Amino acid sequence: MPVIPALFREAETDHPAIAQWCSTILAGDTARLLLLGPHWSGKSHTAYAALRRLLAAGYPEADITVHQALELKGIYEPGMIENSTRVTVIDDLTVSADLAREATVPLETDSADVQAMMALEAGALADAIARLSLLPRRSWILIASSIEGLIETVGEETAERLLAVAEQAELAQRPRPRLDW
């Protein structure tokens, strides 16, 4: 499966944080970026634009891994992060916390088995991010809605470490596309 999905194959950005992130990696150094912003702010688009820029400059596709947070937490094993590529993107890191926070109706309580599974998956995602934040010579983009959501998702200690080692780029809300069915 290609690193850039069809939806983002034309993604472009002029965001200065992306230009800096790509330049740093292409120069052989390590770059770490937290892309923050509300839903529909273009975070995923911006991250894929960064990957397109790397690939266009000759960076090997085999050295890039992209994970969707919801999928990663279901398949995660501790060695996945340590044995991964030099560039990693994890999209929608805070989506579970965001969905719970933005619910407009009271949510039904899940069964104990479901709650246990969700706790294991949340712990797996937090572990993956904690491990990634500690690896030297590893470049990454983590996509999250906010610092608060990041703390809720990965814990305060890991969030503080991420904030200490990563550049941050906050994207503003964009108008939602109008869908006429």
Secondary structure, DSSP 8 states (H G I E B T S, - for coil): --SS-GGGTT-----HHHHHHHHHHHTT---EEEEE--TTSSHHHHHHHHHHHHHHTT--GGGEEEEEHHHHHHH--THHHHTS-SEEEEE-TTHHHHHHHH-SS------HHHHHHHHHHHHHHHHHHHHHHH-TT-EEEEEES-HHHHHHHH-HHHHHHHHHHSEEEE-----------
